[in-house]
């Protein structure tokens, strides 16, 4: 029976692995014409240099990212409540069937999970340097990280209008730095959005599809 422990790489994983074997310049150039940011492939590129390009190496990297997410889940629970709550939250995250499967898939999803979880930890802890770094990494991991920033933006509005103005100012400054750090990818992002809208991956659904 195939499981996450013994199945081979499937199409997208193979594409990512082959892409990550190329030079840094080629990785950025090719990913810019795909549908995601380049951070995962860049990290996998340097991982391959140290540990080879086998399936074990591919799965080990993403599993480490998954464990980082579990660690920051623990830190969030501990910070908001106590160590016991943090430990329970971490175990539930580790055993979550959906997350566990993606914790072995050689794509960017575990990296997205790790960086977004870290982003929220530093956000609630008001560690703004760590927040800027991890949120920027999240945005360079997957476009869906913008939804995390959206939620944090709602909290900014809450603090600005009904909470602590100083915290709101710190959040705003962090947002500005993140935008500056992410700005090099805005043009590729615009092009990628156009490709997806034009049916690059999935065609636009019509009445028959519905």
Secondary structure, DSSP 8 states (H G I E B T S, - for coil): ---TTT----HHHHHHHHHHTS-HHHHHHHHTTTTS-SHHHHHHHHHHHHH-SSHHHHHHHHHHHHHHHHHHHHHHHHHHT-HHHHHHHHHHHHH-HHHHHHTSSSSSHHHHHHHHHHHHHHHHHT-HHHHHHHHHHHHTT-TTHHHHHHHHHHHHHHHHHHS-HHHHHHHHHHHHHHHHHHGGGHHHHHHHHHHHHTTSSS----TTT-
